[in-house]
Amino acid sequence: MTGDGQGSDEGSAALEFILVGLVLLVPIVYLIVALGLIQGQSLGVETGARQLARTIAESPDAATADARGKRVLDAIVAEYGLDPAAVSVSIDCDRSSPECPAAGAMLSVTVRTSVPLPLVPAVLGLDQLARVPVEAASVQRVSRFWGVAP
C-alpha cells in the first residue's frame, strides 16, 4: 500500500486487457460465423433458383423437367449443405399461359430455406425460433419448343 491510502494497480492492466478482449472478441467471432452461414445458404438458394429455372425452361416436356429439376435440387442441397426438410421451391408462370410451364411463357422459380443460428440450444424450441429466412428467385423464358415431340 502507498502512503496516500490507495491500493496498488500493479498487474491489473493485463487482467483488464484479457477481460475486455474476451467481451469484445466473442461476439465478433459469433457474428462472423453466423454471417458466414447465412451467406453460404444465400448462395445456395440463389444458385438453386437460377439452375432450377434454367433446367425447367430448357427441358422438352413436363416429365423431363420434373426429373431434371429433382436431380438439380438434390445436387444443390448436397453441395451447399442446405437442410432438405427446410428447402421449399415454388414455380409460377406469367398469367398469359393457362398451364405452367408452357412454350414461350415466363417461368419464375423461388427457392426458400431458413438458416439456424449457431450455438442456439434446442431448449423450449429456441432452435426453431432462432432461424434466418433466406429466399431467392429467378425468371427464365421457357423454350418455344416446349412439349413439341422431336
MODELLER restraints for C-alpha pairs under 7 A, 6 or more apart:
rsr = mdl.restraints
at = mdl.atoms
rsr.add(forms.Gaussian(group=physical.xy_distance, feature=features.Distance(at['CA:1:A'], at['CA:7:A']), mean=5.56, stdev=0.5))
rsr.add(forms.Gaussian(group=physical.xy_distance, feature=features.Distance(at['CA:1:A'], at['CA:8:A']), mean=6.26, stdev=0.5))
rsr.add(forms.Gaussian(group=physical.xy_distance, feature=features.Distance(at['CA:34:A'], at['CA:117:A']), mean=6.11, stdev=0.5))
rsr.add(forms.Gaussian(group=physical.xy_distance, feature=features.Distance(at['CA:34:A'], at['CA:118:A']), mean=6.40, stdev=0.5))
rsr.add(forms.Gaussian(group=physical.xy_distance, feature=features.Distance(at['CA:38:A'], at['CA:115:A']), mean=6.20, stdev=0.5))
rsr.add(forms.Gaussian(group=physical.xy_distance, feature=features.Distance(at['CA:40:A'], at['CA:80:A']), mean=6.93, stdev=0.5))
rsr.add(forms.Gaussian(group=physical.xy_distance, feature=features.Distance(at['CA:41:A'], at['CA:80:A']), mean=6.72, stdev=0.5))
rsr.add(forms.Gaussian(group=physical.xy_distance, feature=features.Distance(at['CA:41:A'], at['CA:82:A']), mean=6.62, stdev=0.5))
rsr.add(forms.Gaussian(group=physical.xy_distance, feature=features.Distance(at['CA:41:A'], at['CA:115:A']), mean=6.95, stdev=0.5))
rsr.add(forms.Gaussian(group=physical.xy_distance, feature=features.Distance(at['CA:42:A'], at['CA:134:A']), mean=6.07, stdev=0.5))
rsr.add(forms.Gaussian(group=physical.xy_distance, feature=features.Distance(at['CA:44:A'], at['CA:76:A']), mean=6.60, stdev=0.5))
rsr.add(forms.Gaussian(group=physical.xy_distance, feature=features.Distance(at['CA:44:A'], at['CA:80:A']), mean=5.38, stdev=0.5))
rsr.add(forms.Gaussian(group=physical.xy_distance, feature=features.Distance(at['CA:45:A'], at['CA:111:A']), mean=5.68, stdev=0.5))
rsr.add(forms.Gaussian(group=physical.xy_distance, feature=features.Distance(at['CA:45:A'], at['CA:112:A']), mean=6.66, stdev=0.5))
rsr.add(forms.Gaussian(group=physical.xy_distance, feature=features.Distance(at['CA:45:A'], at['CA:135:A']), mean=6.47, stdev=0.5))
rsr.add(forms.Gaussian(group=physical.xy_distance, feature=features.Distance(at['CA:45:A'], at['CA:136:A']), mean=5.73, stdev=0.5))
rsr.add(forms.Gaussian(group=physical.xy_distance, feature=features.Distance(at['CA:46:A'], at['CA:136:A']), mean=4.98, stdev=0.5))
rsr.add(forms.Gaussian(group=physical.xy_distance, feature=features.Distance(at['CA:46:A'], at['CA:137:A']), mean=6.93, stdev=0.5))
rsr.add(forms.Gaussian(group=physical.xy_distance, feature=features.Distance(at['CA:48:A'], at['CA:73:A']), mean=6.49, stdev=0.5))
rsr.add(forms.Gaussian(group=physical.xy_distance, feature=features.Distance(at['CA:48:A'], at['CA:76:A']), mean=5.95, stdev=0.5))
rsr.add(forms.Gaussian(group=physical.xy_distance, feature=features.Distance(at['CA:48:A'], at['CA:111:A']), mean=6.84, stdev=0.5))
rsr.add(forms.Gaussian(group=physical.xy_distance, feature=features.Distance(at['CA:49:A'], at['CA:109:A']), mean=5.69, stdev=0.5))
rsr.add(forms.Gaussian(group=physical.xy_distance, feature=features.Distance(at['CA:49:A'], at['CA:110:A']), mean=5.79, stdev=0.5))
rsr.add(forms.Gaussian(group=physical.xy_distance, feature=features.Distance(at['CA:49:A'], at['CA:111:A']), mean=5.54, stdev=0.5))
rsr.add(forms.Gaussian(group=physical.xy_distance, feature=features.Distance(at['CA:49:A'], at['CA:136:A']), mean=6.25, stdev=0.5))
rsr.add(forms.Gaussian(group=physical.xy_distance, feature=features.Distance(at['CA:49:A'], at['CA:137:A']), mean=5.55, stdev=0.5))
rsr.add(forms.Gaussian(group=physical.xy_distance, feature=features.Distance(at['CA:49:A'], at['CA:138:A']), mean=5.45, stdev=0.5))
rsr.add(forms.Gaussian(group=physical.xy_distance, feature=features.Distance(at['CA:50:A'], at['CA:138:A']), mean=5.22, stdev=0.5))
rsr.add(forms.Gaussian(group=physical.xy_distance, feature=features.Distance(at['CA:52:A'], at['CA:69:A']), mean=5.83, stdev=0.5))
rsr.add(forms.Gaussian(group=physical.xy_distance, feature=features.Distance(at['CA:52:A'], at['CA:72:A']), mean=6.60, stdev=0.5))
rsr.add(forms.Gaussian(group=physical.xy_distance, feature=features.Distance(at['CA:53:A'], at['CA:107:A']), mean=6.87, stdev=0.5))
rsr.add(forms.Gaussian(group=physical.xy_distance, feature=features.Distance(at['CA:53:A'], at['CA:108:A']), mean=6.82, stdev=0.5))
rsr.add(forms.Gaussian(group=physical.xy_distance, feature=features.Distance(at['CA:53:A'], at['CA:109:A']), mean=5.63, stdev=0.5))
rsr.add(forms.Gaussian(group=physical.xy_distance, feature=features.Distance(at['CA:53:A'], at['CA:138:A']), mean=6.35, stdev=0.5))
rsr.add(forms.Gaussian(group=physical.xy_distance, feature=features.Distance(at['CA:53:A'], at['CA:139:A']), mean=6.55, stdev=0.5))
rsr.add(forms.Gaussian(group=physical.xy_distance, feature=features.Distance(at['CA:53:A'], at['CA:140:A']), mean=5.87, stdev=0.5))
rsr.add(forms.Gaussian(group=physical.xy_distance, feature=features.Distance(at['CA:54:A'], at['CA:140:A']), mean=6.38, stdev=0.5))
rsr.add(forms.Gaussian(group=physical.xy_distance, feature=features.Distance(at['CA:55:A'], at['CA:65:A']), mean=6.84, stdev=0.5))
rsr.add(forms.Gaussian(group=physical.xy_distance, feature=features.Distance(at['CA:55:A'], at['CA:68:A']), mean=6.78, stdev=0.5))
rsr.add(forms.Gaussian(group=physical.xy_distance, feature=features.Distance(at['CA:55:A'], at['CA:69:A']), mean=6.44, stdev=0.5))
rsr.add(forms.Gaussian(group=physical.xy_distance, feature=features.Distance(at['CA:56:A'], at['CA:65:A']), mean=4.84, stdev=0.5))
rsr.add(forms.Gaussian(group=physical.xy_distance, feature=features.Distance(at['CA:56:A'], at['CA:69:A']), mean=6.48, stdev=0.5))
rsr.add(forms.Gaussian(group=physical.xy_distance, feature=features.Distance(at['CA:57:A'], at['CA:140:A']), mean=6.50, stdev=0.5))
rsr.add(forms.Gaussian(group=physical.xy_distance, feature=features.Distance(at['CA:57:A'], at['CA:141:A']), mean=6.34, stdev=0.5))
rsr.add(forms.Gaussian(group=physical.xy_distance, feature=features.Distance(at['CA:57:A'], at['CA:142:A']), mean=4.15, stdev=0.5))
rsr.add(forms.Gaussian(group=physical.xy_distance, feature=features.Distance(at['CA:57:A'], at['CA:143:A']), mean=5.81, stdev=0.5))
rsr.add(forms.Gaussian(group=physical.xy_distance, feature=features.Distance(at['CA:58:A'], at['CA:142:A']), mean=6.50, stdev=0.5))
rsr.add(forms.Gaussian(group=physical.xy_distance, feature=features.Distance(at['CA:58:A'], at['CA:143:A']), mean=5.71, stdev=0.5))
rsr.add(forms.Gaussian(group=physical.xy_distance, feature=features.Distance(at['CA:59:A'], at['CA:65:A']), mean=5.18, stdev=0.5))
rsr.add(forms.Gaussian(group=physical.xy_distance, feature=features.Distance(at['CA:60:A'], at['CA:145:A']), mean=6.86, stdev=0.5))
rsr.add(forms.Gaussian(group=physical.xy_distance, feature=features.Distance(at['CA:60:A'], at['CA:146:A']), mean=4.97, stdev=0.5))
rsr.add(forms.Gaussian(group=physical.xy_distance, feature=features.Distance(at['CA:60:A'], at['CA:147:A']), mean=5.62, stdev=0.5))
rsr.add(forms.Gaussian(group=physical.xy_distance, feature=features.Distance(at['CA:61:A'], at['CA:146:A']), mean=5.84, stdev=0.5))
rsr.add(forms.Gaussian(group=physical.xy_distance, feature=features.Distance(at['CA:61:A'], at['CA:147:A']), mean=4.81, stdev=0.5))
rsr.add(forms.Gaussian(group=physical.xy_distance, feature=features.Distance(at['CA:77:A'], at['CA:84:A']), mean=6.49, stdev=0.5))
rsr.add(forms.Gaussian(group=physical.xy_distance, feature=features.Distance(at['CA:86:A'], at['CA:113:A']), mean=5.26, stdev=0.5))
rsr.add(forms.Gaussian(group=physical.xy_distance, feature=features.Distance(at['CA:86:A'], at['CA:114:A']), mean=6.42, stdev=0.5))
rsr.add(forms.Gaussian(group=physical.xy_distance, feature=features.Distance(at['CA:87:A'], at['CA:111:A']), mean=6.98, stdev=0.5))
rsr.add(forms.Gaussian(group=physical.xy_distance, feature=features.Distance(at['CA:87:A'], at['CA:112:A']), mean=5.65, stdev=0.5))
rsr.add(forms.Gaussian(group=physical.xy_distance, feature=features.Distance(at['CA:87:A'], at['CA:113:A']), mean=4.61, stdev=0.5))
rsr.add(forms.Gaussian(group=physical.xy_distance, feature=features.Distance(at['CA:88:A'], at['CA:111:A']), mean=5.77, stdev=0.5))
rsr.add(forms.Gaussian(group=physical.xy_distance, feature=features.Distance(at['CA:88:A'], at['CA:112:A']), mean=5.21, stdev=0.5))
rsr.add(forms.Gaussian(group=physical.xy_distance, feature=features.Distance(at['CA:88:A'], at['CA:113:A']), mean=6.44, stdev=0.5))
rsr.add(forms.Gaussian(group=physical.xy_distance, feature=features.Distance(at['CA:89:A'], at['CA:110:A']), mean=5.68, stdev=0.5))
rsr.add(forms.Gaussian(group=physical.xy_distance, feature=features.Distance(at['CA:89:A'], at['CA:111:A']), mean=4.59, stdev=0.5))
rsr.add(forms.Gaussian(group=physical.xy_distance, feature=features.Distance(at['CA:89:A'], at['CA:112:A']), mean=6.46, stdev=0.5))
rsr.add(forms.Gaussian(group=physical.xy_distance, feature=features.Distance(at['CA:90:A'], at['CA:109:A']), mean=5.80, stdev=0.5))
rsr.add(forms.Gaussian(group=physical.xy_distance, feature=features.Distance(at['CA:90:A'], at['CA:110:A']), mean=5.22, stdev=0.5))
rsr.add(forms.Gaussian(group=physical.xy_distance, feature=features.Distance(at['CA:90:A'], at['CA:111:A']), mean=6.62, stdev=0.5))
rsr.add(forms.Gaussian(group=physical.xy_distance, feature=features.Distance(at['CA:91:A'], at['CA:108:A']), mean=5.74, stdev=0.5))
rsr.add(forms.Gaussian(group=physical.xy_distance, feature=features.Distance(at['CA:91:A'], at['CA:109:A']), mean=4.63, stdev=0.5))
rsr.add(forms.Gaussian(group=physical.xy_distance, feature=features.Distance(at['CA:91:A'], at['CA:110:A']), mean=6.53, stdev=0.5))
rsr.add(forms.Gaussian(group=physical.xy_distance, feature=features.Distance(at['CA:92:A'], at['CA:100:A']), mean=6.84, stdev=0.5))
rsr.add(forms.Gaussian(group=physical.xy_distance, feature=features.Distance(at['CA:92:A'], at['CA:107:A']), mean=5.94, stdev=0.5))
rsr.add(forms.Gaussian(group=physical.xy_distance, feature=features.Distance(at['CA:92:A'], at['CA:108:A']), mean=5.12, stdev=0.5))
rsr.add(forms.Gaussian(group=physical.xy_distance, feature=features.Distance(at['CA:92:A'], at['CA:109:A']), mean=6.52, stdev=0.5))
rsr.add(forms.Gaussian(group=physical.xy_distance, feature=features.Distance(at['CA:93:A'], at['CA:100:A']), mean=5.65, stdev=0.5))
rsr.add(forms.Gaussian(group=physical.xy_distance, feature=features.Distance(at['CA:93:A'], at['CA:101:A']), mean=6.35, stdev=0.5))
rsr.add(forms.Gaussian(group=physical.xy_distance, feature=features.Distance(at['CA:93:A'], at['CA:105:A']), mean=6.46, stdev=0.5))
rsr.add(forms.Gaussian(group=physical.xy_distance, feature=features.Distance(at['CA:93:A'], at['CA:106:A']), mean=5.56, stdev=0.5))
rsr.add(forms.Gaussian(group=physical.xy_distance, feature=features.Distance(at['CA:93:A'], at['CA:107:A']), mean=4.61, stdev=0.5))
rsr.add(forms.Gaussian(group=physical.xy_distance, feature=features.Distance(at['CA:93:A'], at['CA:108:A']), mean=5.94, stdev=0.5))
rsr.add(forms.Gaussian(group=physical.xy_distance, feature=features.Distance(at['CA:94:A'], at['CA:105:A']), mean=6.36, stdev=0.5))
rsr.add(forms.Gaussian(group=physical.xy_distance, feature=features.Distance(at['CA:94:A'], at['CA:106:A']), mean=5.48, stdev=0.5))
rsr.add(forms.Gaussian(group=physical.xy_distance, feature=features.Distance(at['CA:94:A'], at['CA:107:A']), mean=6.83, stdev=0.5))
rsr.add(forms.Gaussian(group=physical.xy_distance, feature=features.Distance(at['CA:97:A'], at['CA:105:A']), mean=6.45, stdev=0.5))
rsr.add(forms.Gaussian(group=physical.xy_distance, feature=features.Distance(at['CA:101:A'], at['CA:107:A']), mean=6.65, stdev=0.5))
rsr.add(forms.Gaussian(group=physical.xy_distance, feature=features.Distance(at['CA:102:A'], at['CA:142:A']), mean=6.77, stdev=0.5))
rsr.add(forms.Gaussian(group=physical.xy_distance, feature=features.Distance(at['CA:102:A'], at['CA:146:A']), mean=6.52, stdev=0.5))
rsr.add(forms.Gaussian(group=physical.xy_distance, feature=features.Distance(at['CA:103:A'], at['CA:142:A']), mean=5.67, stdev=0.5))
rsr.add(forms.Gaussian(group=physical.xy_distance, feature=features.Distance(at['CA:103:A'], at['CA:143:A']), mean=5.71, stdev=0.5))
rsr.add(forms.Gaussian(group=physical.xy_distance, feature=features.Distance(at['CA:103:A'], at['CA:144:A']), mean=4.54, stdev=0.5))
rsr.add(forms.Gaussian(group=physical.xy_distance, feature=features.Distance(at['CA:103:A'], at['CA:145:A']), mean=6.24, stdev=0.5))
rsr.add(forms.Gaussian(group=physical.xy_distance, feature=features.Distance(at['CA:103:A'], at['CA:146:A']), mean=4.81, stdev=0.5))
rsr.add(forms.Gaussian(group=physical.xy_distance, feature=features.Distance(at['CA:104:A'], at['CA:141:A']), mean=6.07, stdev=0.5))
rsr.add(forms.Gaussian(group=physical.xy_distance, feature=features.Distance(at['CA:104:A'], at['CA:142:A']), mean=4.99, stdev=0.5))
rsr.add(forms.Gaussian(group=physical.xy_distance, feature=features.Distance(at['CA:104:A'], at['CA:143:A']), mean=5.72, stdev=0.5))
rsr.add(forms.Gaussian(group=physical.xy_distance, feature=features.Distance(at['CA:104:A'], at['CA:144:A']), mean=4.82, stdev=0.5))
rsr.add(forms.Gaussian(group=physical.xy_distance, feature=features.Distance(at['CA:105:A'], at['CA:141:A']), mean=5.76, stdev=0.5))
rsr.add(forms.Gaussian(group=physical.xy_distance, feature=features.Distance(at['CA:105:A'], at['CA:142:A']), mean=5.41, stdev=0.5))
rsr.add(forms.Gaussian(group=physical.xy_distance, feature=features.Distance(at['CA:106:A'], at['CA:139:A']), mean=6.69, stdev=0.5))
rsr.add(forms.Gaussian(group=physical.xy_distance, feature=features.Distance(at['CA:106:A'], at['CA:140:A']), mean=5.79, stdev=0.5))
rsr.add(forms.Gaussian(group=physical.xy_distance, feature=features.Distance(at['CA:106:A'], at['CA:141:A']), mean=4.46, stdev=0.5))
rsr.add(forms.Gaussian(group=physical.xy_distance, feature=features.Distance(at['CA:106:A'], at['CA:142:A']), mean=6.16, stdev=0.5))
rsr.add(forms.Gaussian(group=physical.xy_distance, feature=features.Distance(at['CA:107:A'], at['CA:139:A']), mean=5.53, stdev=0.5))
rsr.add(forms.Gaussian(group=physical.xy_distance, feature=features.Distance(at['CA:107:A'], at['CA:140:A']), mean=5.20, stdev=0.5))
rsr.add(forms.Gaussian(group=physical.xy_distance, feature=features.Distance(at['CA:107:A'], at['CA:141:A']), mean=5.81, stdev=0.5))
rsr.add(forms.Gaussian(group=physical.xy_distance, feature=features.Distance(at['CA:107:A'], at['CA:142:A']), mean=6.38, stdev=0.5))
rsr.add(forms.Gaussian(group=physical.xy_distance, feature=features.Distance(at['CA:108:A'], at['CA:137:A']), mean=6.89, stdev=0.5))
rsr.add(forms.Gaussian(group=physical.xy_distance, feature=features.Distance(at['CA:108:A'], at['CA:138:A']), mean=5.70, stdev=0.5))
rsr.add(forms.Gaussian(group=physical.xy_distance, feature=features.Distance(at['CA:108:A'], at['CA:139:A']), mean=4.40, stdev=0.5))
rsr.add(forms.Gaussian(group=physical.xy_distance, feature=features.Distance(at['CA:108:A'], at['CA:140:A']), mean=6.53, stdev=0.5))
rsr.add(forms.Gaussian(group=physical.xy_distance, feature=features.Distance(at['CA:109:A'], at['CA:137:A']), mean=5.54, stdev=0.5))
rsr.add(forms.Gaussian(group=physical.xy_distance, feature=features.Distance(at['CA:109:A'], at['CA:138:A']), mean=5.38, stdev=0.5))
rsr.add(forms.Gaussian(group=physical.xy_distance, feature=features.Distance(at['CA:109:A'], at['CA:139:A']), mean=6.43, stdev=0.5))
rsr.add(forms.Gaussian(group=physical.xy_distance, feature=features.Distance(at['CA:110:A'], at['CA:136:A']), mean=5.69, stdev=0.5))
rsr.add(forms.Gaussian(group=physical.xy_distance, feature=features.Distance(at['CA:110:A'], at['CA:137:A']), mean=4.20, stdev=0.5))
rsr.add(forms.Gaussian(group=physical.xy_distance, feature=features.Distance(at['CA:110:A'], at['CA:138:A']), mean=6.53, stdev=0.5))
rsr.add(forms.Gaussian(group=physical.xy_distance, feature=features.Distance(at['CA:111:A'], at['CA:135:A']), mean=5.75, stdev=0.5))
rsr.add(forms.Gaussian(group=physical.xy_distance, feature=features.Distance(at['CA:111:A'], at['CA:136:A']), mean=5.51, stdev=0.5))
rsr.add(forms.Gaussian(group=physical.xy_distance, feature=features.Distance(at['CA:111:A'], at['CA:137:A']), mean=6.36, stdev=0.5))
rsr.add(forms.Gaussian(group=physical.xy_distance, feature=features.Distance(at['CA:112:A'], at['CA:134:A']), mean=5.77, stdev=0.5))
rsr.add(forms.Gaussian(group=physical.xy_distance, feature=features.Distance(at['CA:112:A'], at['CA:135:A']), mean=4.38, stdev=0.5))
rsr.add(forms.Gaussian(group=physical.xy_distance, feature=features.Distance(at['CA:112:A'], at['CA:136:A']), mean=6.64, stdev=0.5))
rsr.add(forms.Gaussian(group=physical.xy_distance, feature=features.Distance(at['CA:113:A'], at['CA:133:A']), mean=5.96, stdev=0.5))
rsr.add(forms.Gaussian(group=physical.xy_distance, feature=features.Distance(at['CA:113:A'], at['CA:134:A']), mean=5.39, stdev=0.5))
rsr.add(forms.Gaussian(group=physical.xy_distance, feature=features.Distance(at['CA:113:A'], at['CA:135:A']), mean=6.51, stdev=0.5))
rsr.add(forms.Gaussian(group=physical.xy_distance, feature=features.Distance(at['CA:114:A'], at['CA:131:A']), mean=5.77, stdev=0.5))
rsr.add(forms.Gaussian(group=physical.xy_distance, feature=features.Distance(at['CA:114:A'], at['CA:132:A']), mean=5.25, stdev=0.5))
rsr.add(forms.Gaussian(group=physical.xy_distance, feature=features.Distance(at['CA:114:A'], at['CA:133:A']), mean=4.15, stdev=0.5))
rsr.add(forms.Gaussian(group=physical.xy_distance, feature=features.Distance(at['CA:114:A'], at['CA:134:A']), mean=5.56, stdev=0.5))
rsr.add(forms.Gaussian(group=physical.xy_distance, feature=features.Distance(at['CA:115:A'], at['CA:131:A']), mean=5.17, stdev=0.5))
rsr.add(forms.Gaussian(group=physical.xy_distance, feature=features.Distance(at['CA:115:A'], at['CA:132:A']), mean=5.00, stdev=0.5))
rsr.add(forms.Gaussian(group=physical.xy_distance, feature=features.Distance(at['CA:115:A'], at['CA:133:A']), mean=6.31, stdev=0.5))
rsr.add(forms.Gaussian(group=physical.xy_distance, feature=features.Distance(at['CA:116:A'], at['CA:127:A']), mean=6.76, stdev=0.5))
rsr.add(forms.Gaussian(group=physical.xy_distance, feature=features.Distance(at['CA:116:A'], at['CA:130:A']), mean=6.09, stdev=0.5))
rsr.add(forms.Gaussian(group=physical.xy_distance, feature=features.Distance(at['CA:116:A'], at['CA:131:A']), mean=4.32, stdev=0.5))
rsr.add(forms.Gaussian(group=physical.xy_distance, feature=features.Distance(at['CA:116:A'], at['CA:132:A']), mean=6.48, stdev=0.5))
rsr.add(forms.Gaussian(group=physical.xy_distance, feature=features.Distance(at['CA:117:A'], at['CA:130:A']), mean=5.85, stdev=0.5))
rsr.add(forms.Gaussian(group=physical.xy_distance, feature=features.Distance(at['CA:117:A'], at['CA:131:A']), mean=5.82, stdev=0.5))
rsr.add(forms.Gaussian(group=physical.xy_distance, feature=features.Distance(at['CA:120:A'], at['CA:126:A']), mean=6.72, stdev=0.5))
rsr.add(forms.Gaussian(group=physical.xy_distance, feature=features.Distance(at['CA:120:A'], at['CA:127:A']), mean=5.56, stdev=0.5))
rsr.add(forms.Gaussian(group=physical.xy_distance, feature=features.Distance(at['CA:121:A'], at['CA:127:A']), mean=5.87, stdev=0.5))
